[in-house]
Amino acid sequence: MTPEHGHTPAEIAERLTQGQRQSHLKDFIYGGIDGAVTTFAIVAGVEGAGLSHGVIVALGLANILADGFSMAASNYSGTKAELDDRKRIIKIEQNHIAQHRAGELEELRQILQQRGLSGEVLEKATQEIARNERNWIDLMLSYEYGLASEEPDPRGAAIATFAAFMVAGAVPLVPFVLGLPNPFFISIIATLLTFFLIGTGKSRWSLSRWWRSGFETLLIGGIAALIAYGVGGLFHSG
């Protein structure tokens, strides 16, 4: 396996000075899968009920816009809550350092001790980290509260979710919008392929093989679509 980045002193210094990059992988996957599932659920349900293709397009477009915005807004609110909680904890730690510095130093020392430091190295590391309050608090956020090192990005999370939802959610509707022959069959194939591609793309950031990740996502989406089609069939007019 080839390294993902260089390890010369110059390459390391350049990479570290760039800071941490915010990842919205979870938001893209979340939005993409939900967009494809919910829109195809509408397509399958309406088709199963034997209604017109015009109804499929109308309800599908309404779902993409309304549900996509709702998901983006929900993700924004949830991520914003995480950010607000992080700021609250930072304020608490700042007050603790100002009012109970000795206790906070002992807390820092024990955290570093659990990381494997001991003796004189432990004492020096404790004092050096404590010289920079920001670094001190960042370490406490990670090891005392279990928070990620980077701040959540509510706006980026919302945009990523909405964009992925719109793109993946549009796939089941395309055959109907274009008036293709056998649009429902084409919609099935296109949607299942979308599930598979989302899964294979996800495998790039995991240890799973691309085909295993693809089929896993395909199975999840396929079950949701099958349920929707079955429910729609219960209301078939004949």
Sequence and secondary structure as in RCSB ss.txt:
>XXXX:A:sequence
MTPEHGHTPAEIAERLTQGQRQSHLKDFIYGGIDGAVTTFAIVAGVEGAGLSHGVIVALGLANILADGFSMAASN
YSGTKAELDDRKRIIKIEQNHIAQHRAGELEELRQILQQRGLSGEVLEKATQEIARNERNWIDLMLSYEYGLASE
EPDPRGAAIATFAAFMVAGAVPLVPFVLGLPNPFFISIIATLLTFFLIGTGKSRWSLSRWWRSGFETLLIGGIAA
LIAYGVGGLFHSG
>XXXX:A:secstr
   SS  SHHHHHHHHHT      HHHHHHHHHHHHHHHHHHHHHHHHTT  HHHHHHHHHHHHHHHHHHHHHHH
HHHHHHHHHHHHHHHHHHHHHHHH HHHHHHHHHHHHHHTT  HHHHHHHHHHHHTSHHHHHHHHHHHTS   SS
   HHHHHHHHHHHHHHHHHGGGHHHHTT SSHHHHHHHHHHHHHHHHHHHHGGGSSS HHHHHHHHHHHHHHHH
HHHHHHHHTT   
